[in-house]
Amino acid sequence: MGLDKIFERCSEPKETNRQIGPFFRRWTNSKAFGLQPVSLDDFTKNRKDAILNGSDKQLMVFASDALNYKHPKGLDFIGRFNGKYVVGEAKLLTEFGGHQNAQFNDAISTVESKNVKAIKIAILDGVLYIKGNNKMYKDITTRYKDLNIMSSLVLREFLYQI
């Protein structure tokens, strides 16, 4: 690989799926759930419905200390609705196979974490809902059909029905 090719590769934009984390947080901060996300201090002061707004590290420390979340993957969402905690990881899956399968598996492993004192969810959007012979669709309709896997489009409804 020559210098021109190296420069070209280094200049490519991030893959769409790698940009979704900040977009998801920006969306939750937009009051999409009817709540303004709150700081850790405000989140821990009461038992009202709330979404925790903090850095990746703050979310991870809270989840570990308060909810017994020991999984090494970070979380994109921590909320409390009707007195129950909810933790989740958000992914946008834009194609089938390869790295996208690894992203899918990361979200599934978060939902399968053991002994967490919270409802665990995988917030997945993209191609995995296209009916077909692909691994992700097969998995969400068979192997993982009883897990809390949902599109961000139905997340608000899920949270308020807990």
Secondary structure by P-SEA (a helix, b strand, c coil): ccaaaaaaaaacccccccaaaaaaaaaaaccccccccccccccccccccccccccaaaaaaaaaaccccccccccccccccccbbbbbbbbbbccccaaaaaaaaaaaaaaaccccccbbbbbcccccccccccaaaaaaaccccccccccccaaaaaaaac
